Amino acid sequence: MEEENEINQKKKNKKDKDKKIMEKKYKELIKLFEPLNDGIKLTNPIHENTLNQQYYGEFDEKKGLKHGRGIWKCQDGFYEGYFCKGYANGKGILKSSDSIFKGEFKGGEKFYGEEIFNDGTKFTGKYHKDQFLNGKIIYSDNSVYEGSFKNNLKDGEGKYDYYRAKKKEIYVGHWKNDLKDGKGVCTFGNGDVFDGLWINGKMAEHGKYFIFKEKKWIELPV
């Protein structure tokens, strides 16, 4: 009987020790994030270690999957937020080596939110397979693009406000592979306007051109 009590006490001591370790790990990880401020506390949290990964949070023990609220230290950074069937899903924060993303996740991928990069570039909008899909991006040089993307490049319809020789220019139209391509209107820094066709970032001289100094439009080609 005495031996059995001793064994039970050792098990209890080990359990208490593991709990303290988990709580310490949780506090260390939580410092890396701004809190979600949703007022929800973890229930039945567990802590697991795998190769180069660390998780503290709610868990589906039957399926062996992260499920609920938790913090995950993975190979590419840290994630705090909600999980569903093992994947980041719902509101969350992801801190990687080059950016911090705050927003919504679906099936383990970024879906909608705000991402700030190390160079100061900020994107706000929708994602597809962790890449920009549609939204607004403010670059580190303060130029601004709002529209569609493909492979994280301007692609499709969009508006771009930027500076050339310290003068503001505005382009509204079609893009392809980060270049003006297709029909678009560009207002240049000197007040001139070109409304027509663009190919690989250059005017194709098919359209009309407004000469600001002369206050007149001319058709191209002349």
N, C-alpha and C positions, 0 to 999 in steps of 0.2 A: 504493500500500500504506500509506504513511504517512498519507495523507488518510483512508483507511478506518479505520485505527486511531484517528485523532483523532475520527472520527464515533462509533465504538463507545465511546470513552472518555466523550464527551459524553452518550451515552445512559445509560451506567452511572452517571455523576455525577447525571444527572436522576433516575434510578431510586432512587439512594441518598438524594437530597434529598427525593423524594416519600415514601420510607419513613420518614424522620425526621419529616416533617410529619404523617404518619398516626399515628406513635407519640405525638407531642406532643398531637394532637387526642384520641387515645384516653385519655391520662392526664388531660386536662382534663375529659373527659366522665365518666370513671370516678369522679372525686372527688364527683360529684353523687349517687352511689348508695352504699348499703351493699352490700358484695359478696354474691353468691349463695352463696359458700363451698361450691361443689360440686366444687372441685378440677379443673374442666375448663378447658383453655386453648384460645384461639382457634387455628384452623388455617386457613391460606390467607386471612387477613383482607384485606378491601379497604375503601377509603374512598370514598364518593360524596357529592356535593353536588347538591341540587336546590333548587327555590324554597322558602325558609324551612325546609328540612330538611337533616339531616346524619346519615350512617350510617357506622358502623365495625363490621365484623364479617364473619361467614361469608356466602358469597354463592353462589347457583346461577348461574354465568355463562352457561350455555346458555339458561336461561329468563329471565335478568335479574331474579331475585327474591332477596330476603333469605331465607336458609335456614341455620339453625344458630344459633349464639350470636352476639349482637351488641348494640350500643348505638345507639339511634336518637333523635335530637333532632328532634321534630316540632313542628307549629304549637302544639299544646296542652301540650307539656311534654317530658319525657324518659322513655324506656323502656330498661331493660336486662334482657335475658333471652333467651329462645329464640324463633326464628321458624320457620315452616313454610310454604313456598310463598308467601312475601311477607307473611304475617300473624304477629302475635305469637301464639305457641302453646306452651304449657308453662309452666314456672316463670319468673316475671319480676317486675320492680318498675316501677311507673309513677308518675312524679311529675308532677302537673299543677299548675295555678295555685291550686287550692283543696284538694287532698288528696294523700296518698301511699298507693298501693295495693300490697300485696305478696301474691302468690299465684299461682293458675293462670289461664292464658288459653286460650281456644279460638277459633280462627278470627278472631283480632284483637279479641276482646272479653273482658272480665273474666268469669271463670267461678266461681271460689271463692277466698276469701282474706280478708284484713283490710285495711280502709281507714280511715285516720285523717284527719279534716278539720281545717282551720285553726282552727276554733272549739273543738276538742277532742273532738267527736263521733267515736265509733268504731263501725264496723260490722264484724261477722265473720259470714260466711255465703256463701250461693250467690247468683249473679247470673243475670239473663237479659237479653240485649241491653244490657249495661252498667248495668242497674238492679237494685236489691235485689229478690230473689225470696223468700228464706227465710233467717232467721238471727237474730242478736242485735245490738241497737244500744244503745249507752250514750250518751245525749245529754249535752250540755255542762252541763246542770243536774243531772246524776247520775240522772235518771230512766232506767229500763231497759225496753225492749220486746223480747220474743222471740216470733217467729211469722212470719206470712206478710206479704208486701208486694205492692203493685201501683203502678207509676209512682213508686216510692220512698216511698210512703205506706203506713201500716198498713192492711192489707186482707186479710180472711180471718180465720182463727183465730189468737189470740195472747194473750199475758200482758203486762200493762203495770204496772210498779211506779213510782209517782210520788208527788210531795208536793203537798198543797194546804193552805195556811195552816200550813206547817211540820209537817203531820201526814201520815204515809204512808198512801196508798191503793193498793189492788191490784184490777185488773180482769182477769178471765179470760173470754174469750168472742169474739164475732164483731165484726169491724171493717169499715167501708166508707169509703173516701176519708178516712182518718185519724181517723174518728169511731166511737165505740161505736155499733154498729148491728146489731140481731139479738139472739139470745139470749146473755146474759152474766151473770156474777156479780161484783158489786163490793163490796169490803170497805172501808168508809169509815174516816176517821181516828178517829172517836169509837167505833168498834167495831160500828156498825150494818152490816147486810148486805142488799143487794138482789139477788134472784135472779129474773130475768125478762127482759122484752123492752125493748130500747133502740131509739130512732129518732133519727137525726141527733145522737147524742151525749147524748140525754136519756132519762131513764126514761119508759117508756110506761105505767106504772102497771098493768101486766099481769104478775103474778108473785107472789112472796111477799117479805115484808120482815121482817128480824130486828131487834128493838129491843134493843140491848145492855143498857141500864139496867134494863129490865123482864125481860130474859132470856126473851123470847117471840117467836114468829113470828106474823105476821098475813098473811092472803091479800089480794091486791089485784086488782081494785078492791074496796074495803070494801063 
